[in-house]
Amino acid sequence: MPRTTKALKKNVEALTSTKKSRKQSTTSSKKRTQTTKGKTTTTKTTGRGTTSSQKTSTTRKAKAGTSTKITIIQCRKKDMFPMMNMYKYPYRFEPMPEIADRLNLAWFDEHYGEERMKDHIRKHKLKSHQYKAYVNYWWLQEQKSK
């Protein structure tokens, strides 16, 4: 449906003018007021009367519990770290079942192993519920005593 130039000029004027449209001001106007934390009240004023409605919204994120903070747990189980002989691998990365098809169980060595494990997690953009990262408690105690 082709528009006429007169209608287009009216639309442009309405968009660029700073005055309120008479039609809009007489029919309805909306005001938003913040009442309490998480609740918003909308008041609609029409030519006949005033109507108010409430919306409830929470400030919590939709995906709570999907943190990107990298946490490394100290583990005392020696059988989780089988390679602790001449070459030590005290850092263990364990993918959870949801990503086990993409990533394997991995151990990282004592030389910059923590940084390498963190880089590995960042590279794959993993959330904290998608993996478990461990460090050998006994190796840590040995390092503190040196």
N, CA, C and O atoms as a MOPAC input file, in Angstrom:
PM7 MOZYME 1SCF
protein

 N      0.83400 1    -1.17600 1     0.00000 1
 C      0.00000 1     0.00000 1     0.00000 1
 C      0.88500 1     1.24700 1     0.00000 1
 O      1.63400 1     1.47500 1     0.95000 1
 N      0.80300 1     2.04800 1    -1.05200 1
 C      1.64100 1     3.24600 1    -1.10600 1
 C      1.11300 1     4.34600 1    -0.19000 1
 O     -0.09500 1     4.56000 1    -0.08700 1
 N      2.00800 1     5.01600 1     0.45200 1
 C      1.64300 1     6.12600 1     1.33600 1
 C      1.72800 1     7.43300 1     0.56900 1
 O      2.52600 1     7.58900 1    -0.35500 1
 N      0.91200 1     8.33100 1     0.96500 1
 C      0.95700 1     9.63200 1     0.29800 1
 C      2.01500 1    10.49900 1     0.95500 1
 O      2.42900 1    10.24100 1     2.08600 1
 N      2.43900 1    11.50000 1     0.26000 1
 C      3.46900 1    12.39400 1     0.79800 1
 C      2.95300 1    13.17700 1     1.98900 1
 O      3.71200 1    13.51000 1     2.89900 1
 N      1.65900 1    13.47000 1     1.98400 1
 C      1.06400 1    14.21400 1     3.10200 1
 C      1.15100 1    13.39500 1     4.40000 1
 O      1.47400 1    13.93000 1     5.46000 1
 N      0.86000 1    12.09300 1     4.30000 1
 C      0.92300 1    11.21700 1     5.47100 1
 C      2.35700 1    11.07700 1     5.96400 1
 O      2.60100 1    11.05900 1     7.17000 1
 N      3.31000 1    10.97600 1     5.03100 1
 C      4.71600 1    10.88400 1     5.40900 1
 C      5.19000 1    12.14800 1     6.11100 1
 O      5.92900 1    12.06900 1     7.09300 1
 N      4.77500 1    13.31000 1     5.62200 1
 C      5.15800 1    14.57700 1     6.25400 1
 C      4.61100 1    14.66200 1     7.67600 1
 O      5.29300 1    15.15400 1     8.57600 1
 N      3.37700 1    14.18300 1     7.88200 1
 C      2.77900 1    14.18900 1     9.22300 1
 C      3.57800 1    13.30000 1    10.17600 1
 O      3.82200 1    13.66400 1    11.32600 1
 N      3.97900 1    12.13500 1     9.68200 1
 C      4.77000 1    11.21800 1    10.51300 1
 C      6.11300 1    11.82400 1    10.89500 1
 O      6.55000 1    11.71000 1    12.04000 1
 N      6.76300 1    12.46700 1     9.93500 1
 C      8.05000 1    13.10200 1    10.21300 1
 C      7.88500 1    14.22700 1    11.22300 1
 O      8.70000 1    14.36200 1    12.13600 1
 N      6.84200 1    15.03500 1    11.07300 1
 C      6.57200 1    16.12400 1    12.02000 1
 C      6.31100 1    15.58000 1    13.42100 1
 O      6.79400 1    16.12800 1    14.41200 1
 N      5.55200 1    14.50800 1    13.48900 1
 C      5.22800 1    13.92200 1    14.78900 1
 C      6.48100 1    13.38400 1    15.47000 1
 O      6.61500 1    13.48100 1    16.69000 1
 N      7.38900 1    12.82400 1    14.69800 1
 C      8.60900 1    12.27100 1    15.26700 1
 C      9.60400 1    13.36000 1    15.67900 1
 O     10.31200 1    13.20600 1    16.67400 1
 N      9.66000 1    14.43300 1    14.93600 1
 C     10.66200 1    15.45900 1    15.21800 1
 C     10.17300 1    16.56800 1    16.13300 1
 O     10.99100 1    17.29200 1    16.70100 1
 N      8.88200 1    16.72100 1    16.29200 1
 C      8.37700 1    17.81800 1    17.13600 1
 C      8.54700 1    17.48300 1    18.60700 1
 O      8.57600 1    16.31400 1    18.99200 1
 N      8.66100 1    18.53400 1    19.43500 1
 C      8.82700 1    18.34500 1    20.86800 1
 C      7.49200 1    18.40900 1    21.60600 1
 O      7.41500 1    18.05600 1    22.78300 1
 N      6.45300 1    18.85200 1    20.92600 1
 C      5.12700 1    18.92300 1    21.54800 1
 C      4.50900 1    17.54400 1    21.61500 1
 O      4.73400 1    16.70500 1    20.74300 1
 N      3.71400 1    17.31200 1    22.67600 1
 C      2.99100 1    16.05100 1    22.78700 1
 C      1.81000 1    16.07000 1    21.84200 1
 O      1.19100 1    17.10700 1    21.60300 1
 N      1.52300 1    14.93400 1    21.32700 1
 C      0.36400 1    14.81800 1    20.46100 1
 C     -0.89800 1    15.00500 1    21.29700 1
 O     -1.00800 1    14.46100 1    22.39600 1
 N     -1.85700 1    15.78400 1    20.76600 1
 C     -3.10700 1    16.02200 1    21.51800 1
 C     -3.86100 1    14.72800 1    21.74200 1
 O     -4.42400 1    14.49000 1    22.81000 1
 N     -3.85900 1    13.89900 1    20.71600 1
 C     -4.57000 1    12.63000 1    20.80000 1
 C     -4.00500 1    11.76200 1    21.92900 1
 O     -4.76900 1    11.14700 1    22.67400 1
 N     -2.69400 1    11.70600 1    22.06000 1
 C     -2.05400 1    10.88800 1    23.08800 1
 C     -2.34800 1    11.44200 1    24.47700 1
 O     -2.63500 1    10.67600 1    25.39700 1
 N     -2.28000 1    12.75200 1    24.63900 1
 C     -2.47200 1    13.32900 1    25.96600 1
 C     -3.90800 1    13.20600 1    26.44600 1
 O     -4.14100 1    13.12200 1    27.65200 1
 N     -4.88700 1    13.19400 1    25.53000 1
 C     -6.27500 1    13.07400 1    25.96500 1
 C     -6.68800 1    11.63700 1    26.21400 1
 O     -7.52800 1    11.38400 1    27.07800 1
 N     -6.11900 1    10.68400 1    25.47600 1
 C     -6.58000 1     9.30300 1    25.63200 1
 C     -5.93800 1     8.59100 1    26.81400 1
 O     -6.64800 1     8.06000 1    27.66700 1
 N     -4.60900 1     8.56800 1    26.88200 1
 C     -3.99300 1     7.84000 1    27.99000 1
 C     -2.57100 1     8.31500 1    28.23300 1
 O     -1.91700 1     8.85900 1    27.34300 1
 N     -2.10300 1     8.09500 1    29.46400 1
 C     -0.70500 1     8.34800 1    29.81600 1
 C     -0.31100 1     7.33000 1    30.86600 1
 O     -1.13700 1     6.90900 1    31.67600 1
 N      0.95000 1     6.93700 1    30.85200 1
 C      1.42900 1     5.92700 1    31.79800 1
 C      2.47500 1     6.52000 1    32.70300 1
 O      3.32500 1     7.29300 1    32.26000 1
 N      2.41900 1     6.16200 1    33.97800 1
 C      3.42500 1     6.56600 1    34.95100 1
 C      3.95400 1     5.31800 1    35.62200 1
 O      3.18600 1     4.42100 1    35.97100 1
 N      5.25900 1     5.25600 1    35.80300 1
 C      5.86600 1     4.12700 1    36.50400 1
 C      6.43000 1     4.62700 1    37.81400 1
 O      7.14200 1     5.63000 1    37.85400 1
 N      6.11300 1     3.93600 1    38.87000 1
 C      6.64700 1     4.29700 1    40.18000 1
 C      7.27500 1     3.07800 1    40.81200 1
 O      6.73800 1     1.97400 1    40.72600 1
 N      8.41100 1     3.28000 1    41.44500 1
 C      9.09200 1     2.19200 1    42.13900 1
 C      8.53900 1     2.13900 1    43.55500 1
 O      8.66500 1     3.10600 1    44.30800 1
 N      7.92400 1     1.01000 1    43.92600 1
 C      7.32900 1     0.90500 1    45.25900 1
 C      8.28700 1     0.23600 1    46.23200 1
 O      8.76100 1     0.87300 1    47.17300 1
 N      8.56700 1    -1.00900 1    46.02100 1
 C      9.49900 1    -1.73400 1    46.88000 1
 C     10.49100 1    -2.45200 1    45.99800 1
 O     10.34200 1    -2.48700 1    44.77600 1
 N     11.50400 1    -3.02400 1    46.62200 1
 C     12.54500 1    -3.71700 1    45.86100 1
 C     11.93800 1    -4.88200 1    45.09800 1
 O     11.33100 1    -5.78200 1    45.67900 1
 N     12.11500 1    -4.84500 1    43.77500 1
 C     11.62700 1    -5.93600 1    42.96100 1
 C     10.22100 1    -5.77000 1    42.43900 1
 O      9.80900 1    -6.57200 1    41.60100 1
 N      9.44700 1    -4.78000 1    42.87800 1
 C      8.08100 1    -4.58700 1    42.41200 1
 C      7.96700 1    -3.24100 1    41.71000 1
 O      8.52400 1    -2.24600 1    42.17400 1
 N      7.25200 1    -3.21000 1    40.60400 1
 C      7.01900 1    -1.98400 1    39.86100 1
 C      5.52300 1    -1.81900 1    39.69000 1
 O      4.83400 1    -2.76100 1    39.29700 1
 N      5.01900 1    -0.64600 1    39.97900 1
 C      3.60200 1    -0.35900 1    39.81600 1
 C      3.42600 1     0.52400 1    38.59500 1
 O      4.09500 1     1.55000 1    38.46700 1
 N      2.53200 1     0.13500 1    37.70100 1
 C      2.23000 1     0.92700 1    36.52100 1
 C      0.83600 1     1.49500 1    36.68200 1
 O     -0.11700 1     0.75100 1    36.91300 1
 N      0.70900 1     2.80800 1    36.56300 1
 C     -0.58900 1     3.46700 1    36.67000 1
 C     -0.94800 1     4.02100 1    35.30700 1
 O     -0.17800 1     4.78000 1    34.71900 1
 N     -2.10900 1     3.64700 1    34.80200 1
 C     -2.55400 1     4.09500 1    33.48900 1
 C     -3.75500 1     5.00500 1    33.68600 1
 O     -4.75500 1     4.61300 1    34.28700 1
 N     -3.64600 1     6.22500 1    33.17200 1
 C     -4.73700 1     7.18200 1    33.29000 1
 C     -5.40900 1     7.30800 1    31.93200 1
 O     -4.76800 1     7.66200 1    30.94300 1
 N     -6.69300 1     7.01800 1    31.89200 1
 C     -7.45200 1     7.14600 1    30.64600 1
 C     -8.46700 1     8.25200 1    30.81100 1
 O     -8.58500 1     8.84000 1    31.88600 1
 N     -9.19800 1     8.53900 1    29.75800 1
 C    -10.21500 1     9.58800 1    29.80600 1
 C    -11.33200 1     9.25100 1    30.78300 1
 O    -11.98900 1    10.15500 1    31.30100 1
 N    -11.55900 1     7.96300 1    31.04500 1
 C    -12.65800 1     7.53900 1    31.91400 1
 C    -12.25400 1     7.44900 1    33.38300 1
 O    -13.03100 1     7.82500 1    34.26000 1
 N    -11.05200 1     6.95800 1    33.66100 1
 C    -10.64500 1     6.78000 1    35.04900 1
 C     -9.20300 1     6.32000 1    35.14000 1
 O     -8.47600 1     6.34600 1    34.14700 1
 N     -8.77900 1     5.89100 1    36.34400 1
 C     -7.41200 1     5.46200 1    36.56600 1
 C     -7.37600 1     3.96800 1    36.85300 1
 O     -8.16900 1     3.46100 1    37.64600 1
 N     -6.47100 1     3.28100 1    36.21700 1
 C     -6.28700 1     1.84900 1    36.42600 1
 C     -4.84800 1     1.62600 1    36.86300 1
 O     -3.93200 1     2.22700 1    36.30300 1
 N     -4.64000 1     0.77300 1    37.85200 1
 C     -3.25600 1     0.48400 1    38.25000 1
 C     -3.02700 1    -1.02200 1    38.25000 1
 O     -3.92700 1    -1.80600 1    38.55200 1
 N     -1.80600 1    -1.40400 1    37.90300 1
 C     -1.44500 1    -2.82200 1    37.90800 1
 C     -0.04000 1    -2.95300 1    38.46600 1
 O      0.74500 1    -2.00600 1    38.42500 1
 N      0.27500 1    -4.14000 1    38.99100 1
 C      1.59200 1    -4.37500 1    39.58100 1
 C      2.30300 1    -5.48600 1    38.83100 1
 O      1.70200 1    -6.49000 1    38.44800 1
 N      3.59900 1    -5.28100 1    38.63200 1
 C      4.46100 1    -6.31500 1    38.05900 1
 C      5.48900 1    -6.67600 1    39.10700 1
 O      6.03900 1    -5.80300 1    39.77700 1
 N      5.74400 1    -7.95200 1    39.24600 1
 C      6.76100 1    -8.39500 1    40.18900 1
 C      7.93800 1    -8.94500 1    39.39700 1
 O      7.78400 1    -9.84100 1    38.56700 1
 N      9.10700 1    -8.39600 1    39.66500 1
 C     10.30900 1    -8.90200 1    39.00800 1
 C     11.39700 1    -9.05000 1    40.05300 1
 O     11.49100 1    -8.25900 1    40.99200 1
 N     12.20700 1   -10.06200 1    39.87800 1
 C     13.28900 1   -10.28300 1    40.83300 1
 C     14.57900 1    -9.72500 1    40.26300 1
 O     14.72500 1    -9.57800 1    39.04900 1
 N     15.50100 1    -9.41900 1    41.14100 1
 C     16.77900 1    -8.87600 1    40.70600 1
 C     17.81200 1    -9.97700 1    40.49800 1
 O     18.92900 1    -9.69300 1    40.06500 1
 N     17.47100 1   -11.20500 1    40.79200 1
 C     18.37900 1   -12.33800 1    40.65100 1
 C     18.54700 1   -12.70100 1    39.18000 1
 O     17.61400 1   -12.55200 1    38.39100 1
 N     19.72000 1   -13.16900 1    38.81500 1
 C     19.98100 1   -13.58300 1    37.43900 1
 C     19.20100 1   -14.85600 1    37.13800 1
 O     18.86400 1   -15.62600 1    38.03800 1
 N     18.92600 1   -15.05700 1    35.87300 1
 C     18.16000 1   -16.23400 1    35.46300 1
 C     18.95800 1   -17.51800 1    35.67200 1
 O     18.40000 1   -18.54400 1    36.06200 1
 N     20.26700 1   -17.46200 1    35.41200 1
 C     21.09200 1   -18.65700 1    35.55100 1
 C     21.96100 1   -18.53800 1    36.79600 1
 O     23.16800 1   -18.31800 1    36.70200 1
 N     21.35600 1   -18.68300 1    37.92900 1
 C     22.12500 1   -18.63100 1    39.17400 1
 C     22.91800 1   -19.92300 1    39.31700 1
 O     22.41200 1   -20.99800 1    38.99400 1
 N     24.14900 1   -19.83100 1    39.79800 1
 C     24.95800 1   -21.01400 1    40.02400 1
 C     25.86100 1   -21.36900 1    38.86100 1
 O     26.52400 1   -22.40600 1    38.90200 1
 N     25.91100 1   -20.55000 1    37.82900 1
 C     26.80700 1   -20.81800 1    36.71200 1
 C     27.94300 1   -19.80800 1    36.74800 1
 O     28.06500 1   -18.95700 1    35.86700 1
 N     28.74600 1   -19.91100 1    37.75000 1
 C     29.83600 1   -18.96800 1    37.94800 1
 C     31.01500 1   -19.30700 1    37.04500 1
 O     31.23500 1   -20.46500 1    36.69100 1
 N     31.76900 1   -18.27000 1    36.67800 1
 C     32.97500 1   -18.48700 1    35.87600 1
 C     34.22900 1   -18.41100 1    36.73600 1
 O     35.33800 1   -18.54900 1    36.22000 1
 N     34.07100 1   -18.19600 1    38.04100 1
 C     35.22800 1   -18.13800 1    38.92900 1
 C     35.87000 1   -19.51900 1    39.00200 1
 O     35.18600 1   -20.52500 1    39.19200 1
 N     37.17800 1   -19.55500 1    38.84800 1
 C     37.90500 1   -20.82700 1    38.83800 1
 C     38.30200 1   -21.17800 1    40.27100 1
 O     39.06600 1   -20.45300 1    40.90900 1
 N     37.78400 1   -22.28100 1    40.76200 1
 C     38.10300 1   -22.73300 1    42.11300 1
 C     38.85300 1   -24.05600 1    42.03000 1
 O     38.47200 1   -24.96600 1    41.29200 1
 N     39.91700 1   -24.13600 1    42.79800 1
 C     40.71900 1   -25.35700 1    42.84600 1
 C     40.61300 1   -25.93000 1    44.25700 1
 O     40.93400 1   -25.25300 1    45.23400 1
 N     40.16700 1   -27.16500 1    44.35800 1
 C     39.92400 1   -27.81900 1    45.63800 1
 C     41.15500 1   -28.61100 1    46.05600 1
 O     41.77800 1   -29.27900 1    45.23000 1
 N     41.50600 1   -28.53800 1    47.33100 1
 C     42.59600 1   -29.36800 1    47.84300 1
 C     42.05700 1   -30.76600 1    48.10800 1
 O     41.01300 1   -30.93200 1    48.73900 1
 N     42.77600 1   -31.76300 1    47.62300 1
 C     42.32100 1   -33.14100 1    47.75900 1
 C     43.38200 1   -33.97600 1    48.47000 1
 O     44.55700 1   -33.93100 1    48.10500 1
 N     42.96900 1   -34.74400 1    49.49300 1
 C     43.89100 1   -35.57300 1    50.27100 1
 C     43.99300 1   -37.00500 1    49.73300 1
 O     44.83400 1   -37.77500 1    50.19700 1
 N     43.15600 1   -37.37000 1    48.76800 1
 C     43.17100 1   -38.74200 1    48.23600 1
 C     44.37100 1   -38.93300 1    47.32700 1
 O     44.45900 1   -38.32600 1    46.26000 1
 N     45.28300 1   -39.77100 1    47.75600 1
 C     46.52200 1   -39.98000 1    46.99800 1
 C     46.28900 1   -40.75500 1    45.70500 1
 O     47.05600 1   -40.61200 1    44.75200 1
 N     45.24200 1   -41.57100 1    45.66100 1
 C     44.99300 1   -42.35200 1    44.45500 1
 C     44.46600 1   -41.50500 1    43.28900 1
 O     44.43300 1   -41.97700 1    42.15200 1
 N     44.05900 1   -40.27700 1    43.55700 1
 C     43.63400 1   -39.37600 1    42.47900 1
 C     44.82200 1   -38.78300 1    41.73200 1
 O     44.67000 1   -38.24700 1    40.63400 1
 N     46.00200 1   -38.88100 1    42.33200 1
 C     47.21700 1   -38.32900 1    41.73500 1
 C     48.25500 1   -39.44400 1    41.59600 1
 O     49.18300 1   -39.51900 1    42.40200 1
 N     48.11700 1   -40.30300 1    40.60100 1
 C     49.01600 1   -41.45700 1    40.49200 1
 C     50.43500 1   -41.09500 1    40.06500 1
 O     51.37100 1   -41.85400 1    40.31500 1
 N     50.60000 1   -39.93900 1    39.42200 1
 C     51.92300 1   -39.58100 1    38.90400 1
 C     52.60700 1   -38.58300 1    39.83100 1
 O     52.69100 1   -37.39300 1    39.52600 1
 N     53.09400 1   -39.07800 1    40.96500 1
 C     53.76600 1   -38.21100 1    41.93000 1
 C     55.15200 1   -38.76000 1    42.26700 1
 O     55.58100 1   -38.70100 1    43.41900 1
 N     55.85600 1   -39.29700 1    41.25600 1
 C     57.18400 1   -39.86300 1    41.46800 1
 C     58.25100 1   -38.82900 1    41.14900 1
 O     58.29900 1   -37.76900 1    41.77200 1
 N     59.09600 1   -39.13100 1    40.19300 1
 C     60.16200 1   -38.20600 1    39.82800 1
 C     59.57800 1   -36.94200 1    39.18500 1
 O     59.97200 1   -35.82500 1    39.51800 1
 N     58.62800 1   -37.14000 1    38.25500 1
 C     57.91900 1   -36.01600 1    37.65300 1
 C     56.56100 1   -35.91800 1    38.32700 1
 O     55.75300 1   -36.84400 1    38.26700 1
 N     56.32800 1   -34.80600 1    38.95600 1
 C     55.10600 1   -34.66200 1    39.74800 1
 C     54.02100 1   -33.91800 1    38.96800 1
 O     54.28700 1   -32.91200 1    38.30900 1
 N     52.78900 1   -34.43600 1    39.05800 1
 C     51.61600 1   -33.82800 1    38.44100 1
 C     50.55700 1   -33.62500 1    39.52600 1
 O     49.62800 1   -34.42600 1    39.63200 1
 N     50.68300 1   -32.56800 1    40.33100 1
 C     49.78500 1   -32.39500 1    41.46300 1
 C     48.44300 1   -31.72800 1    41.14100 1
 O     47.59200 1   -31.61200 1    42.02300 1
 N     48.24500 1   -31.29300 1    39.91000 1
 C     46.98400 1   -30.63600 1    39.54100 1
 C     46.16100 1   -31.55900 1    38.66600 1
 O     46.66400 1   -32.12400 1    37.69500 1
 N     44.88500 1   -31.70900 1    39.01800 1
 C     43.99900 1   -32.62600 1    38.28800 1
 C     42.77600 1   -31.86100 1    37.79800 1
 O     42.13400 1   -31.14000 1    38.56200 1
 N     42.46200 1   -32.02600 1    36.52000 1
 C     41.26500 1   -31.44400 1    35.91400 1
 C     40.32100 1   -32.57900 1    35.55400 1
 O     40.69700 1   -33.51800 1    34.85300 1
 N     39.10100 1   -32.48300 1    36.03600 1
 C     38.12000 1   -33.54400 1    35.82500 1
 C     36.84200 1   -32.93100 1    35.24400 1
 O     36.16400 1   -32.16700 1    35.93100 1
 N     36.49800 1   -33.25700 1    33.97400 1
 C     35.26500 1   -32.71100 1    33.39800 1
 C     34.03800 1   -33.43400 1    33.95700 1
 O     34.08600 1   -34.63200 1    34.23600 1
 N     32.95500 1   -32.70400 1    34.11400 1
 C     31.71300 1   -33.31100 1    34.58100 1
 C     31.03800 1   -34.04500 1    33.41000 1
 O     31.40100 1   -33.81300 1    32.25800 1
 N     30.07500 1   -34.91300 1    33.68100 1
 C     29.47600 1   -35.73800 1    32.61500 1
 C     28.91300 1   -34.95400 1    31.42400 1
 O     28.91500 1   -35.46700 1    30.30500 1
 N     28.43400 1   -33.73200 1    31.63700 1
 C     27.84000 1   -32.98900 1    30.52300 1
 C     28.85600 1   -32.58800 1    29.44800 1
 O     28.48500 1   -32.37500 1    28.29300 1
 N     30.14400 1   -32.48600 1    29.82700 1
 C     31.16600 1   -32.15300 1    28.82900 1
 C     32.21800 1   -33.25100 1    28.70100 1
 O     33.25300 1   -33.04700 1    28.06800 1
 N     31.96100 1   -34.40300 1    29.29200 1
 C     32.93700 1   -35.50400 1    29.27300 1
 C     33.20000 1   -36.00700 1    27.85500 1
 O     34.26600 1   -36.56400 1    27.59300 1
 N     32.25700 1   -35.82400 1    26.94400 1
 C     32.47400 1   -36.25600 1    25.56200 1
 C     33.42900 1   -35.32200 1    24.81600 1
 O     34.03000 1   -35.72300 1    23.81900 1
 N     33.57500 1   -34.08100 1    25.29000 1
 C     34.46300 1   -33.10800 1    24.63400 1
 C     35.84900 1   -33.04900 1    25.26200 1
 O     36.84000 1   -32.85400 1    24.55900 1
 N     35.92800 1   -33.21700 1    26.58600 1
 C     37.20000 1   -33.05900 1    27.30100 1
 C     37.54200 1   -34.30900 1    28.09700 1
 O     36.65900 1   -35.02600 1    28.56700 1
 N     38.83000 1   -34.55600 1    28.23900 1
 C     39.30900 1   -35.71500 1    28.98300 1
 C     39.82200 1   -35.31300 1    30.36200 1
 O     40.04700 1   -34.13700 1    30.64900 1
 N     39.99800 1   -36.31900 1    31.19400 1
 C     40.66100 1   -36.14100 1    32.48000 1
 C     42.10200 1   -35.72600 1    32.21000 1
 O     42.75100 1   -36.28400 1    31.32500 1
 N     42.60700 1   -34.75600 1    32.96200 1
 C     43.96700 1   -34.27100 1    32.68300 1
 C     44.69900 1   -33.96000 1    33.97700 1
 O     44.09100 1   -33.55200 1    34.96600 1
 N     46.01500 1   -34.15800 1    33.96000 1
 C     46.87200 1   -33.78000 1    35.08300 1
 C     47.84000 1   -32.71200 1    34.59500 1
 O     48.26400 1   -32.73400 1    33.44000 1
 N     48.18700 1   -31.78900 1    35.46200 1
 C     49.12300 1   -30.72300 1    35.11600 1
 C     50.31300 1   -30.78600 1    36.06300 1
 O     50.16600 1   -31.11000 1    37.24100 1
 N     51.48300 1   -30.47800 1    35.54100 1
 C     52.71400 1   -30.64200 1    36.31400 1
 C     52.89400 1   -29.55000 1    37.36900 1
 O     52.11900 1   -28.59700 1    37.44600 1
 N     53.93800 1   -29.72100 1    38.17500 1
 C     54.18400 1   -28.80600 1    39.28700 1
 C     54.73000 1   -27.45300 1    38.83500 1
 O     54.66800 1   -26.47900 1    39.58600 1
 N     55.26300 1   -27.38300 1    37.62100 1
 C     55.83300 1   -26.14200 1    37.10800 1
 C     54.75800 1   -25.38600 1    36.33400 1
 O     54.43800 1   -25.75700 1    35.20500 1
 N     54.21600 1   -24.36400 1    36.90500 1
 C     53.14800 1   -23.54500 1    36.30600 1
 C     51.89400 1   -24.34700 1    35.99700 1
 O     51.13600 1   -23.98300 1    35.09800 1
 N     51.66600 1   -25.41600 1    36.71700 1
 C     50.49500 1   -26.27000 1    36.49100 1
 C     49.18400 1   -25.57300 1    36.78600 1
 O     48.19100 1   -25.76300 1    36.08400 1
 N     49.19100 1   -24.75700 1    37.84000 1
 C     47.96400 1   -24.04300 1    38.20700 1
 C     47.55700 1   -23.07400 1    37.09700 1
 O     46.38600 1   -23.01200 1    36.72200 1
 N     48.52600 1   -22.31700 1    36.57300 1
 C     48.22900 1   -21.36600 1    35.50500 1
 C     47.77600 1   -22.07700 1    34.23700 1
 O     46.86300 1   -21.62400 1    33.54600 1
 N     48.42800 1   -23.19900 1    33.94200 1
 C     48.06100 1   -23.96100 1    32.74100 1
 C     46.65300 1   -24.52200 1    32.84900 1
 O     45.90500 1   -24.54200 1    31.87200 1
 N     46.29700 1   -24.98100 1    34.05300 1
 C     44.95400 1   -25.51500 1    34.25300 1
 C     43.91700 1   -24.39700 1    34.11800 1
 O     42.86500 1   -24.59600 1    33.51000 1
 N     44.20800 1   -23.23600 1    34.67800 1
 C     43.28500 1   -22.09700 1    34.55700 1
 C     43.14000 1   -21.65800 1    33.10600 1
 O     42.04000 1   -21.33200 1    32.66000 1
 N     44.25300 1   -21.64800 1    32.36600 1
 C     44.19200 1   -21.31000 1    30.94400 1
 C     43.36100 1   -22.32400 1    30.16200 1
 O     42.62400 1   -21.96300 1    29.24500 1
 N     43.48900 1   -23.59800 1    30.53800 1
 C     42.71400 1   -24.67600 1    29.91300 1
 C     41.21700 1   -24.43900 1    30.13100 1
 O     40.41900 1   -24.60600 1    29.20800 1
 N     40.83900 1   -24.05200 1    31.34400 1
 C     39.43100 1   -23.80000 1    31.67700 1
 C     38.92300 1   -22.57700 1    30.92100 1
 O     37.81100 1   -22.58700 1    30.39300 1
 N     39.73800 1   -21.52500 1    30.86800 1
 C     39.34100 1   -20.30200 1    30.14800 1
 C     39.23300 1   -20.55200 1    28.64300 1
 O     38.33000 1   -20.03400 1    27.98600 1
 N     40.15400 1   -21.34200 1    28.10600 1
 C     40.17300 1   -21.62400 1    26.67200 1
 C     38.87600 1   -22.30100 1    26.22800 1
 O     38.34400 1   -22.00200 1    25.15900 1
 N     38.37900 1   -23.21000 1    27.05400 1
 C     37.14700 1   -23.92600 1    26.73100 1
 C     35.89700 1   -23.22400 1    27.25700 1
 O     34.78800 1   -23.73300 1    27.09400 1
 N     36.06800 1   -22.04900 1    27.89300 1
 C     34.95600 1   -21.22500 1    28.41300 1
 C     34.01500 1   -22.04200 1    29.29200 1
 O     32.80500 1   -22.07900 1    29.06800 1
 N     34.59700 1   -22.69900 1    30.29900 1
 C     33.81300 1   -23.56600 1    31.17500 1
 C     33.27000 1   -22.81000 1    32.37700 1
 O     33.91500 1   -21.89900 1    32.89600 1
 N     32.08900 1   -23.19400 1    32.80700 1
 C     31.49000 1   -22.67500 1    34.03600 1
 C     31.89700 1   -23.59700 1    35.18200 1
 O     32.35000 1   -24.71900 1    34.95300 1
 N     31.73200 1   -23.12000 1    36.41700 1
 C     32.21700 1   -23.88100 1    37.56900 1
 C     31.48300 1   -25.20300 1    37.78500 1
 O     32.02400 1   -26.10800 1    38.42000 1
 N     30.25600 1   -25.32900 1    37.26700 1
 C     29.53200 1   -26.59400 1    37.44200 1
 C     29.89400 1   -27.62300 1    36.36600 1
 O     29.40200 1   -28.75000 1    36.41100 1
 N     30.74100 1   -27.25900 1    35.40300 1
 C     31.08400 1   -28.16500 1    34.31700 1
 C     32.38000 1   -28.93900 1    34.54600 1
 O     32.72400 1   -29.81100 1    33.74800 1
 N     33.09600 1   -28.63600 1    35.61500 1
 C     34.36600 1   -29.31500 1    35.86100 1
 C     34.67800 1   -29.31300 1    37.35500 1
 O     34.02900 1   -28.62800 1    38.14500 1
 N     35.69200 1   -30.10100 1    37.71900 1
 C     36.26300 1   -30.04400 1    39.06400 1
 C     37.76500 1   -29.95600 1    38.90900 1
 O     38.36400 1   -30.69500 1    38.12900 1
 N     38.36800 1   -29.04800 1    39.65300 1
 C     39.81400 1   -28.87100 1    39.60200 1
 C     40.37000 1   -29.16300 1    40.99100 1
 O     39.88500 1   -28.63000 1    41.98900 1
 N     41.39200 1   -30.01600 1    41.04400 1
 C     41.96800 1   -30.42900 1    42.31300 1
 C     43.46000 1   -30.12500 1    42.35100 1
 O     44.12300 1   -30.04400 1    41.31700 1
 N     43.97700 1   -29.95700 1    43.58000 1
 C     45.41200 1   -29.89100 1    43.80600 1
 C     45.71200 1   -30.87200 1    44.93700 1
 O     44.92300 1   -31.01300 1    45.87100 1
 N     46.84700 1   -31.54000 1    44.84600 1
 C     47.23900 1   -32.53400 1    45.83700 1
 C     47.62300 1   -31.83700 1    47.14900 1
 O     48.56900 1   -31.05000 1    47.19300 1
 N     46.88400 1   -32.13400 1    48.20000 1
 C     47.10100 1   -31.52100 1    49.51400 1
 C     48.49200 1   -31.83800 1    50.04700 1
 O     49.16200 1   -30.96800 1    50.60300 1
 N     48.92300 1   -33.07700 1    49.87800 1
 C     50.21400 1   -33.50600 1    50.42500 1
 C     51.38100 1   -32.81900 1    49.71400 1
 O     52.39500 1   -32.50400 1    50.33700 1
 N     51.23500 1   -32.59300 1    48.43500 1
 C     52.25600 1   -31.86700 1    47.68300 1
 C     52.33200 1   -30.40800 1    48.14700 1
 O     53.41700 1   -29.83700 1    48.25500 1
 N     51.16300 1   -29.81400 1    48.42000 1
 C     51.13400 1   -28.43100 1    48.93100 1
 C     51.85700 1   -28.32400 1    50.27000 1
 O     52.61100 1   -27.37900 1    50.50300 1
 N     51.62400 1   -29.29900 1    51.14900 1
 C     52.27600 1   -29.29200 1    52.46300 1
 C     53.78600 1   -29.41600 1    52.30800 1
 O     54.55000 1   -28.78500 1    53.03900 1
 N     54.20100 1   -30.22700 1    51.35900 1
 C     55.61700 1   -30.41300 1    51.08200 1
 C     56.24800 1   -29.12000 1    50.57200 1
 O     57.38300 1   -28.79800 1    50.92400 1
 N     55.51600 1   -28.38700 1    49.75000 1
 C     56.02000 1   -27.12000 1    49.20400 1
 C     56.13200 1   -26.06100 1    50.28200 1
 O     57.06000 1   -25.25200 1    50.26800 1
 N     55.18300 1   -26.05900 1    51.22700 1
 C     55.20200 1   -25.07800 1    52.32800 1
 C     56.38800 1   -25.31900 1    53.26600 1
 O     56.96400 1   -24.38100 1    53.81600 1
 N     56.73400 1   -26.58500 1    53.43400 1
 C     57.83200 1   -26.90600 1    54.35100 1
 C     59.20400 1   -26.61000 1    53.75000 1
 O     60.18400 1   -26.49300 1    54.48600 1
 N     59.28800 1   -26.48900 1    52.43400 1
 C     60.58500 1   -26.21900 1    51.79000 1
 C     61.00800 1   -24.78500 1    51.93200 1
 O     62.07200 1   -24.40400 1    51.44400 1

